[in-house]
Amino acid sequence: MKPIVSAGNAWSCTVVSVFAIIILSIIAVLYRSEHEEFPSQDPKGVSGTIFTAVIVYAAFFVCCGLQGLLHVRESRRGAISLS
């Protein structure tokens, strides 16, 4: 299987996804616990929406991480890179 995106894009997407998962999870937990700094009329709905974004970033993490690992595997075989 060949990688679709470049190695730099794959690894940067992976790192951004990790940080997004961590930060959005913390914000969603704060909304769910009805923290005073995050006022909302529907805190459960807001936290549910944020957790949906966390799931999307988790999918990005998996896909981009696999693309990065494909680049690592390809470079170990001695493939010539034109990029």
N, C-alpha and C positions, 0 to 999 in steps of 0.2 A: 504494500500500500504506500502511495506517495503522499507527502504532505501537500496541503492545499495553500497554506499561507507560509510566509517566511518565518525563519526561526526567531528573529527579533520580535515580530508581531505576535507570535504564539506565546513567547515567554512574557512579554509585557502585558498581554491580555490575561495571562494566568495570574500575574502579580496584582494587577488592578482588581481582578475578580476576588482574590483572597481578601484584600483590604475592604472591598465593597461588602462582602459577606459579613466580615467582622463588624464594621461600622453600622450597617443597616440592621443587623441582628440586635445590637445594643440599643439602637433607636426604637426598634419594634418592641423590645422588652420594656423600655421606659414608657412607651405609649400604653402597652397592655397593663402595666402596673399603675397607670394614671398618675404618673409623676407630675409634680406641680409645675415643672418647667415646660411641660408639653401639654398645654390645655387643648382639649378637643371635646366636641359634643358626642362623638362616637369613637372613643379610644380603641375599642375592640375592632371596629371596621378599619381604622387607620393602620393598626398593627397587622391586621390580616393582609392588607394591601402591601405593606412593607415586606412581610414575610414572602409574599408572592414574588417580589423583586429579588429577594434572597435566593429563592429557588431558581429564578432565571440566571442569576450570577453563578450559582452552583453548576448549572448546565454549561455556561461559558467556561467555567474553571475546568470542567471535565473535558470538553471539546478542545480547548486551547492547550491544556496540559497534554492531551494525547498527540496533538500536532507537534508540540515541542519534543515529546519522546520519539516521535517518528523521525524528527531531524537528528536527534542523538543517535538513533539506531542507524540511520543512513550515513552519518559521518563516520561511524565505527567501521562500516564496510569499505571505506575508502572511496566513496562516490565523489565525483568531481562536481563542485558547486560553481554555478555560473553567476550567482547573485553576489 
